[in-house]
């Protein structure tokens, strides 16, 4: 609340979909008492995912296409001065004229892709008062023109990411989209993994459709070892992904790559370094139910205590409203 009287009014610009960062932050901001409006940058697009993939990689070269996107007309028609702050989630569909307009207000960028998509960031960061990132490695963003860089780690939503009673039917599972690096890791596992996700142009293990919400929680709860495989740039950035916190909150046992920051986020987490170590750890934890359950219970306790989207939304509001 502002001065104990009027609700803070926030505008979020991003993808209006369930179970993404925009969805979880909108819920958390509202729970904190803010009035939240969400502009869907995919409005009017028939092949939005294809446009996102292209525009994330071309930067200035996509300006002519961006100017034709409905979201830019929509933003220009808003009464932006009525909002206490605007948070843009990635913003790959916004053209330069809209960024210039937004820069006159209290506008911030939420950047989920750590050290990726340099062409998109170059020449755009200066329009924002600051950028929220999931890494402590800020130099990358300052070199591209950021005025301020703030670390905000990923999180979980206890209402969505919760344990679900389920029999353990999968020894090893992985939930996520296709990356080459992920395929290379999975194809070298001695235990055949169950893979849930989209865009898997190459197969490794037993493949299933993507899962979200309740179905996602069921898969995690039904798995003995939930494997996490980061994008290589996340490893360079020391930026644990959203899956790290979601699986922890669901009470699932997580086995993830070793990263220095994990030791400050959780008191105990199972990690691996390289494929040989991964195969050894999989076999070890499959043979040690009690230890596996103890680690999972500790991570869930700490996720609920320190790593929910409500915690992160409080962090963001403490920055953007100061």
C-alpha positions in Angstrom: 0.0 0.0 0.0 1.1 3.6 -0.6 1.1 5.8 2.5 -1.2 3.3 4.1 -4.1 4.4 1.8 -3.8 3.6 -1.9 -2.7 0.3 -3.4 0.5 0.3 -5.4 -0.3 0.0 -9.1 2.0 -2.1 -11.2 2.1 -2.9 -15.0 3.7 -6.1 -16.1 4.6 -6.5 -19.8 5.3 -10.1 -21.0 3.7 -13.4 -21.9 0.3 -13.8 -20.3 0.5 -17.6 -19.8 0.1 -19.9 -16.9 3.1 -21.1 -14.9 5.7 -18.6 -16.3 7.5 -15.9 -14.4 4.9 -13.3 -15.2 2.2 -15.5 -13.9 3.9 -16.2 -10.6 5.0 -12.6 -10.0 1.5 -11.2 -10.8 0.1 -13.6 -8.2 2.7 -12.6 -5.6 2.4 -8.8 -6.2 -1.3 -9.1 -5.8 -0.9 -11.1 -2.6 1.3 -8.2 -1.3 -1.7 -5.9 -1.9 -0.6 -4.4 -5.3 -3.0 -3.7 -8.1 -1.5 -5.5 -11.1 -2.3 -5.2 -14.8 -0.6 -7.5 -17.3 -0.1 -6.7 -21.0 0.3 -9.8 -23.1 3.1 -9.2 -25.7 1.8 -12.1 -27.7 -1.6 -10.5 -28.3 -2.7 -10.9 -32.0 0.2 -13.2 -32.9 -0.5 -16.6 -34.5 3.1 -17.8 -34.4 4.3 -16.1 -31.3 6.8 -18.7 -30.2 8.5 -18.5 -33.6 8.6 -14.7 -33.4 10.1 -15.0 -29.9 12.8 -17.3 -31.0 13.8 -15.0 -33.9 13.5 -11.7 -32.1 15.5 -12.9 -29.1 18.5 -13.3 -31.5 18.4 -10.5 -34.0 18.3 -7.3 -31.9 18.2 -4.1 -34.0 17.6 -6.1 -37.2 14.1 -6.9 -36.1 12.9 -3.4 -35.6 10.8 -3.2 -38.7 9.0 -6.4 -37.7 8.5 -5.2 -34.1 6.8 -2.0 -35.2 4.1 -4.0 -36.8 3.3 -6.0 -33.6 0.0 -5.2 -31.8 1.6 -5.0 -28.4 3.4 -1.8 -29.3 0.2 0.0 -30.3 -1.4 -1.4 -27.1 1.4 0.0 -24.8 1.4 3.4 -26.5 -2.3 3.7 -25.8 -2.0 3.1 -22.0 -2.0 5.8 -19.4 1.5 4.9 -18.2 1.7 7.7 -15.7 -1.0 6.0 -13.6 1.4 3.2 -12.7 3.9 3.3 -9.9 6.3 1.0 -11.8 6.4 -1.0 -15.0 8.2 -4.3 -15.2 9.1 -5.7 -18.6 9.7 -9.4 -18.8 12.4 -9.8 -21.5 10.6 -7.5 -23.9 11.7 -8.9 -27.2 8.6 -7.7 -28.9 8.8 -4.1 -27.9 10.1 -1.7 -30.5 12.5 1.2 -29.9 9.9 3.9 -29.9 7.9 2.1 -27.2 11.1 1.6 -25.1 11.8 5.4 -25.5 8.3 6.1 -24.3 8.6 3.7 -21.3 11.9 5.2 -20.3 10.1 8.4 -19.2 8.6 6.3 -16.4 9.7 4.0 -13.6 10.4 1.0 -15.9 12.5 -2.0 -15.1 13.6 -5.1 -17.0 13.3 -8.7 -15.7 15.8 -10.7 -17.7 15.4 -14.5 -17.2 18.1 -15.7 -19.6 21.2 -14.8 -17.7 24.1 -14.3 -20.1 22.2 -15.1 -23.3 20.8 -13.2 -26.3 23.4 -10.4 -26.4 22.0 -9.0 -29.8 18.7 -8.3 -28.1 20.2 -6.6 -25.0 22.6 -4.4 -26.9 21.2 -0.9 -27.4 18.1 -1.5 -25.2 19.3 -1.8 -21.6 19.8 2.0 -21.3 16.0 2.5 -21.5 15.5 0.8 -18.1 16.2 2.1 -14.7 17.6 -1.3 -13.9 17.6 -5.0 -14.8 16.8 -7.9 -12.5 18.9 -11.0 -13.2 19.3 -14.5 -11.7 23.1 -14.2 -11.4 25.7 -12.2 -9.4 27.8 -11.7 -12.5 26.7 -8.1 -13.3 29.6 -7.0 -15.5 28.0 -8.6 -18.6 25.0 -6.2 -18.3 26.9 -3.1 -17.3 29.1 -3.5 -20.4 25.9 -3.5 -22.5 24.7 -0.3 -21.0 22.7 -1.3 -17.9 22.3 1.6 -15.4 21.7 -0.8 -12.5 21.8 -4.6 -12.1 20.0 -6.4 -9.2 20.3 -10.1 -8.5 16.9 -11.8 -7.9 17.1 -15.6 -7.8 14.4 -17.9 -9.2 11.7 -19.1 -6.8 8.7 -21.4 -6.2 4.9 -21.0 -5.7 3.8 -23.3 -2.8 0.2 -23.4 -4.1 1.4 -24.8 -7.5 4.7 -26.4 -6.6 3.5 -28.8 -3.9 3.9 -32.5 -3.1 1.3 -34.8 -4.6 0.7 -38.3 -3.2 2.1 -40.6 -5.8 3.8 -44.0 -6.1 7.4 -43.9 -7.2 7.2 -45.2 -10.8 10.2 -43.4 -12.4 13.8 -44.0 -11.3 15.1 -41.0 -13.1 13.1 -38.2 -14.9 13.9 -34.9 -16.5 11.3 -32.1 -17.1 12.3 -29.5 -19.6 12.7 -28.4 -23.3 15.4 -29.6 -25.6 18.9 -28.2 -25.6 21.8 -29.9 -27.3 23.7 -30.1 -24.0 20.7 -31.8 -22.3 20.5 -34.4 -25.0 24.2 -35.2 -24.7 23.9 -35.7 -21.0 20.7 -37.8 -21.1 22.0 -40.1 -23.8 25.0 -41.0 -21.6 22.9 -42.0 -18.6 23.2 -45.6 -17.7 19.6 -45.5 -16.3 17.1 -44.9 -19.0 15.4 -41.5 -18.1 11.9 -40.4 -18.6 11.9 -37.1 -20.4 8.9 -34.7 -20.2 9.1 -31.7 -22.5 8.8 -30.1 -26.0 11.0 -29.6 -29.0 13.0 -32.8 -28.5 14.2 -33.2 -32.0 16.6 -35.9 -30.8 15.5 -38.6 -28.4 17.2 -39.8 -25.2 15.2 -42.2 -23.0 11.4 -42.5 -22.8 9.8 -39.4 -24.0 6.5 -37.8 -22.8 4.6 -34.6 -23.6 5.3 -31.5 -21.6 3.8 -31.3 -18.1 2.6 -28.2 -16.2 0.9 -27.4 -12.9 -0.6 -30.5 -11.3 0.8 -32.9 -13.9 4.3 -31.5 -13.3 3.9 -32.0 -9.6 2.7 -35.6 -10.1 5.8 -36.4 -12.2 8.2 -34.9 -9.6 6.4 -36.8 -6.8 6.5 -40.0 -8.7 10.2 -39.8 -9.4 13.0 -41.1 -7.2 15.7 -38.9 -8.8 14.6 -35.6 -10.5 17.5 -34.7 -12.7 18.3 -31.0 -13.5 20.4 -30.1 -16.5 21.0 -26.4 -17.0 21.7 -24.4 -20.1 25.5 -24.1 -20.4 25.3 -20.3 -20.0 23.4 -20.7 -16.7 26.4 -22.7 -15.5 28.8 -20.0 -16.5 26.6 -17.4 -14.8 26.3 -19.5 -11.7 22.5 -19.1 -12.0 20.4 -22.0 -10.7 17.3 -22.3 -12.9 13.6 -22.2 -11.8 13.5 -26.0 -11.8 15.9 -26.0 -8.9 13.4 -24.2 -6.6 10.3 -25.8 -8.0 11.4 -29.4 -7.4 12.6 -28.4 -4.0 9.3 -26.9 -3.1 7.4 -30.0 -4.3 9.4 -32.2 -1.9 11.1 -34.0 -4.8 14.7 -35.2 -4.7 16.8 -33.1 -7.0 20.1 -34.0 -8.5 21.6 -31.0 -10.2 25.0 -29.6 -11.5 27.3 -28.3 -8.9 27.3 -24.5 -8.7 28.9 -22.3 -6.0 25.7 -20.3 -5.3 23.7 -23.4 -4.4 25.6 -23.6 -1.1 24.3 -20.2 -0.1 20.8 -21.0 -1.2 20.4 -24.4 0.4 22.2 -26.0 3.3 22.1 -29.4 1.6 21.7 -30.2 -2.1 22.8 -33.2 -4.2 25.0 -32.2 -7.0 27.2 -33.8 -9.8 30.2 -32.8 -11.9 30.3 -34.5 -15.3 28.6 -37.6 -16.7 30.7 -40.2 -14.7 29.9 -38.5 -11.4 26.2 -38.2 -12.5 25.9 -41.9 -13.2 27.5 -42.7 -9.8 25.3 -40.3 -7.9 22.2 -41.7 -9.6 23.0 -45.2 -8.5 24.0 -44.1 -5.0 20.8 -42.2 -4.3 18.6 -44.9 -5.9 20.1 -47.3 -3.3 19.7 -44.9 -0.3 16.1 -44.1 0.1 16.4 -42.6 3.6 19.1 -40.1 2.6 17.3 -39.2 -0.5 14.2 -38.4 1.4 16.1 -36.5 4.1 17.7 -34.2 1.5 14.4 -33.6 -0.3 12.7 -32.7 3.0 15.4 -30.3 4.0 15.3 -28.5 0.6 11.5 -28.2 0.7 11.7 -26.7 4.2 14.2 -24.1 3.1 12.4 -23.3 -0.2 9.3 -22.5 1.8 11.2 -20.4 4.3 13.3 -18.3 1.9 12.6 -19.0 -1.8 9.0 -18.4 -2.7 7.8 -15.8 -5.3 6.3 -13.9 -2.4 9.9 -13.5 -1.0 11.1 -12.4 -4.5 8.2 -10.0 -5.1 9.0 -8.3 -1.8 12.6 -8.0 -3.0 11.5 -6.5 -6.3 9.1 -4.0 -4.8 11.7 -2.9 -2.3 13.9 -1.9 -5.3 11.4 -0.5 -7.8 9.4 1.6 -5.3 12.4 3.1 -3.6 
